Amino acid sequence: MSSKADPSYRQQARSAFELYSNKSYLAHARLLNAKPGAWLTTDDLMAAIVANSKQPIPPVVLDHLRNRLDGKAKKPRGRKQPDATARVRELLIPIAYERYLRWLQRREATQGLNGWSYIRGAAWWNGPPHERAARMTQASLMKQADWRHILNIVSKARS
């Protein structure tokens, strides 16, 4: 087998990269064709313009730029829709919480919740089992949130 890659393979890889890169007019045109009211971030537009300065701007992207400059295109208001990572996290949090909670309840019934000397002073090892389970879940899956927020996510999943 030769050390050089097949030119057609390189062309396919380049075209796949261009379809999804934020520096590609193709990616922006594909997004705007799929969702005509989509908002392209200023950073993405600047990256595409700088990277493709010698290529003509596709008509769809040009229309979007024209609408932005005229003030007709508006950035969507409100909170962004959660991305895939956030959705998966919100699915995993109730599962992890229930697991920790069941373990803590069994442990409380059999041995008590004193814990090992190394963890007695830990912040997540204080309080009743439901608080401890929330703190343990927060420490493992969502460090930026409060343990009460974890309980809200679990409550939302249960309803």
TASUL-V741842 format. One record per residue. RES is the residue in one small letter. SS is DSSP state (hx for helix, st for strand, lp for the rest). PHI is phi in whole degrees, -180 to 180 (999 if undefined). PSI is psi in radians with two decimals (999 if undefined). Layout:
# TASUL-V741842
RES	SS	PHI	PSI
RES	SS	PHI	PSI
This chain:
# TASUL-V741842
m	lp	999	2.39
s	lp	-78	2.76
s	lp	-79	-0.36
k	lp	-86	2.47
a	lp	-78	2.68
d	lp	-62	2.25
p	hx	-59	-0.61
s	hx	-67	-0.60
y	hx	-64	-0.75
r	hx	-63	-0.69
q	hx	-64	-0.71
q	hx	-65	-0.74
a	hx	-65	-0.72
r	hx	-64	-0.75
s	hx	-69	-0.61
a	hx	-66	-0.68
f	hx	-64	-0.74
e	hx	-65	-0.51
l	hx	-68	-0.48
y	hx	-121	-0.03
s	lp	-79	2.48
n	lp	-76	-0.08
k	lp	-98	0.17
s	lp	-113	2.35
y	hx	-65	-0.57
l	hx	-60	-0.74
a	hx	-64	-0.74
h	hx	-68	-0.70
a	hx	-65	-0.70
r	hx	-63	-0.75
l	hx	-65	-0.79
l	hx	-69	-0.53
n	hx	-70	-0.65
a	hx	-73	-0.72
k	lp	-130	1.64
p	lp	-58	-0.49
g	lp	-93	0.20
a	lp	-64	2.68
w	lp	-110	2.11
l	lp	-93	2.28
t	lp	-68	2.68
t	hx	-62	-0.69
d	hx	-63	-0.74
d	hx	-66	-0.73
l	hx	-63	-0.76
m	hx	-63	-0.73
a	hx	-62	-0.71
a	hx	-68	-0.73
i	hx	-66	-0.74
v	hx	-68	-0.75
a	hx	-72	-0.46
n	lp	-122	0.72
s	lp	-64	-0.41
k	lp	-94	-0.05
q	lp	-103	2.61
p	lp	-71	2.56
i	lp	-78	2.27
p	lp	-60	2.61
p	hx	-57	-0.64
v	hx	-65	-0.77
v	hx	-68	-0.68
l	hx	-63	-0.73
d	hx	-61	-0.72
h	hx	-62	-0.79
l	hx	-62	-0.75
r	hx	-62	-0.78
n	hx	-64	-0.64
r	hx	-67	-0.75
l	hx	-70	-0.54
d	hx	-79	-0.22
g	lp	87	0.16
k	lp	-82	-0.59
a	lp	-86	2.25
k	lp	-118	2.46
k	lp	-68	2.37
p	lp	-60	2.43
r	lp	-90	2.86
g	lp	87	-3.02
r	lp	-73	2.54
k	lp	-71	2.66
q	lp	-67	2.49
p	lp	-63	2.46
d	lp	-81	3.13
a	hx	-61	-0.67
t	hx	-63	-0.75
a	hx	-66	-0.68
r	hx	-66	-0.72
v	hx	-65	-0.72
r	hx	-61	-0.73
e	hx	-69	-0.36
l	hx	-81	-0.61
l	hx	-79	-0.54
i	hx	-59	-0.87
p	hx	-62	-0.60
i	hx	-66	-0.84
a	hx	-64	-0.72
y	hx	-60	-0.85
e	hx	-61	-0.66
r	hx	-65	-0.85
y	hx	-63	-0.73
l	hx	-63	-0.81
r	hx	-61	-0.73
w	hx	-64	-0.78
l	hx	-66	-0.68
q	hx	-66	-0.72
r	hx	-65	-0.72
r	hx	-65	-0.71
e	hx	-62	-0.69
a	hx	-70	-0.59
t	hx	-95	-0.85
q	lp	-116	-0.27
g	lp	91	2.98
l	lp	-110	0.51
n	lp	-64	-0.78
g	lp	81	3.03
w	lp	-72	2.75
s	lp	-62	-0.49
y	lp	-70	-0.52
i	lp	-105	-0.09
r	lp	-59	-0.59
g	lp	-87	-0.11
a	lp	-69	2.52
a	hx	-64	-0.58
w	hx	-80	-0.08
w	hx	-103	0.44
n	lp	-115	2.62
g	lp	96	3.13
p	lp	-70	2.94
p	hx	-56	-0.66
h	hx	-68	-0.59
e	hx	-70	-0.74
r	hx	-63	-0.74
a	hx	-62	-0.71
a	hx	-65	-0.71
r	hx	-69	-0.66
m	hx	-67	-0.70
t	hx	-65	-0.76
q	hx	-61	-0.73
a	hx	-67	-0.52
s	hx	-94	-0.53
l	hx	-118	-0.49
m	lp	-145	1.26
k	lp	-62	-0.50
q	lp	-79	-0.21
a	lp	-97	2.83
d	lp	-85	2.72
w	hx	-65	-0.47
r	hx	-68	-0.58
h	hx	-65	-0.64
i	hx	-61	-0.76
l	hx	-63	-0.63
n	hx	-65	-0.72
i	hx	-64	-0.72
v	hx	-66	-0.75
s	hx	-63	-0.73
k	hx	-62	-0.71
a	hx	-68	-0.57
r	hx	-73	-0.51
s	lp	-84	999
